[in-house]
Amino acid sequence: MSHLSTEVQAQAEALIALYPERRSALIPLCHLAQQQDGWLRPEAMREIAELVGVTAAEVQGTATFYDMLHTEPVGTYVVSVCTNIACLLGGALELLEHAESSLGVRAGGTTSDGVITLEESECLADCDRTPCVQVNHRFMGGHTPDSFDQLMTGLRNGSLSDTVPPHGTLVRVQRNVGLMAEKEAIVAERAAMAEAQATRAKAAEAAKDAADAKAAPPAPAPGPAQAPPPDAPKVAGPPPTTTSVPASTPPSPTAKKPDAENKGPA
Amino acid sequence: MALTDPPKIVTARLGHEDSHTLERYLATGGYDGLRKALTMTPEAVAHQVDTASLLGRGGAGFPAGRKWSMLRKNDITYLVINGDESEPATFKDHLLIERDPHQIIEGVLISAYALQVTQAFIYLRGEFALGLERMQSALNDAYAHGAVGADIFGSGFSVDVVVHPGAGAYICGEETALLESLEGKRGFPRIKPPFFPAVHGLYGEPTVVNNVETMANIPWIITNGGAAFAALGEGRSTGTRLFALAGHVRNPGVYELEMVKTTFRDLMYAPTLGGGIRGGNALKAFIPGGVSAPWFGPDQVDLPLGQDEVGQAGSMLGSGSVVVMDSTTCVVRAAWRITKFFARESCGQCTPCREGSGWLERILYRIENGAGREEDLDLLMDLCDNISPGVAWPPQQTTICVLGPSIPSSIAAGIRMFRDEYLVHVKEGGCPFA
């Protein structure tokens, strides 16, 4: 008797089919399991491991890296209060303190009735409405202590149940198609295009050489064949030789450290 | 979201309530760029992006056209979109994902055609529940419209796009960590070299990783031409950019502004933009490009919003987030909170970052709470120097990725600019702002 329901298993197989390798579906499957159980149970992780072809330890090792995957039970509503810089400047520490005392739990804890888990979170990217609060990852805007209490009341009396599904339900819109393009067809399509690109590049090169040879040194006359508009349709002849052809630039093995390495992750 | 004056490239549709729907998208020229691109050769499409000289909008500012040109020739190649926006106080991609998902999808499709990739993935931050729903809905509609999948618009070009949810980890915004995460693993940044996923990316295959806002610019570039894009802005900073303004301003929000033509002062004080400092207070300091960027003081407000201009002044435009701190701000508390963030989000692979971030956080905490010592200032700088030798900008690094060398930014700048305020905390046994 498997732990994941038949419906979840079918959804899992559909997700796995979207990726070139099964393991890529690991995190989406953890979300699915959380949707079924409210948190990520060990038996769910074992089945996910079988589904994607890794060990249960690897699933747990991955899951415990991510803040949103809870390997311990949480409340029906996980309330995240951001205290990062923009929210800090907007009074977030004071709001968190209020939340802890009004809910009677420290950040990280769950109320004794099991309804609310309070979390101190990092920036949630809603920084023009501070201090920012999310419930089950739905944005609830910026809050004062009073409006926060009203929000908690709304969660408890069910008036927000349409807006906020129980914890674990992340995406209520399912993908309604599988992959449409067959892998073999894609590879063939790309190969044909690469060949056409190479032919165009060669033709452009030849045209350029011919033009160079023909042109008198003092006054080179640019003809249409040398300088078609860069966005010329396929039928209009070869593109300019200045065109960057992605596939034709082999990487340098001694590639220098790029600008990209000097900046923070976004 | 506040609407700015033209030129508007990525926020043009946001005045409409239903800007996220296919109906509105089609009524406002949606997917015309893709139709046009499909009549061009892939190399001509790439050429337009190169001409636009579009700098990547994720934080590093690497030219998109150049990144594309590095894609290694291979049977299998991928395009991965980085929508894991998590740099503190950055909330521009959030807006684009929720309010105009089709624009991103169209950018992805045009790019997939130009690069001739096998498959594309849109990796979205897990905390964006609504964004994930909007993006999936838009993608479903785009498939039904014939814009994605097999034989797109009857052109013979086929490609599939998959929306992939993250699960809460700042480090997954680093492109190699994002690829690991997309492979179903812990978000550990990969050891470099190879420096570029274009050489060794998803499953080891050549992969282009581009930011969401970068993608959102592509349809306009193809419709209007790369030259029209390059005509906006100045120097290397072409086009417009989204600036996420947060902190002590009257009107925090996301503003689309032409690059270089606007200064930090305009952004903070113009009535149509930031509207000035909250409560009429004085400006104390500001962060010009996400918390990884060194802080600036009021003497730098007249710098233009341009990549090179900010870089030459000793910081970075980074993720396009500007955090304004007024005279009521405790710089020790601000630096402590930012450092606590890095300590929490360090992936733990490299010792200087893993251990250093925690030590720094605890020292800042004790200074803020009255248990600091005068020699703590030197100790902080010494630890910063261990993570990023020289504590200079651009930073040196002793770690696999740039999270480590981002940690000293707020501490070093704070101590340089506000040494006295740190010392007051020590001498008075606590925070004077508390």
Interface residues (C-beta under 8 A of the other chain):
Chain A: L18 Y19 P20 E21 R23 S24 A25 L26 I27 P28 C30 H31 V52 V54 G61 T62 A63 F65 Y66 D67 M68 L69 S80 T83 N84 I85 A86 L88 L89 E122 C123 L124 A125 D126 C127 D128 T130 Q134 N136 H137 R138 F139 L170 V171 R172 V173 Q174 R175 N176 V177 L179 M180 A181 E182 K183 A185 I186 V187 E189 R190 A191 M193 A194 Q197 R200 A201 P230 D231 A232 P233 K234 P239 P240 T242 T243 S244 V245 P246 A247 S248 T249 P250 P251 A255 K256 K257 P258 D259 A260 E261 N262 K263 G264 P265 A266
Chain B: K36 T39 M40 T41 P42 E43 A44 V45 A46 H47 Q48 D50 T51 G56 G58 G59 A60 G61 F62 G65 W68 S69 M70 L71 R72 K73 D75 I76 N82 D84 E85 S86 E87 P88 A89 T90 F91 D93 H94 A114 L115 Q116 T118 Q119 R125 G126 E127 F128 A129 L130 L132 E133 Q136 S137 L139 N140 Y143 V148 G149 A150 G156 F157 S158 V159 D160 V162 V163 H164 P165 G166 A167 G168 A169 Y170 I171 G173 E174 E175 A177 S181 L182 E183 G184 K185 R186 G187 K192 P193 P194 F195 F196 A198 V199 Y203 N211 I222 G225 G226 A244 L245 A246 G247 H248 P252 G253 V254 I287 G290 V291 S292 A293 M316 G318 S319 S321 V323 M325 T329 R333 A334 R337 I338 F341 R344 E345 C347 P394 P395 C401 V402 L403 S406
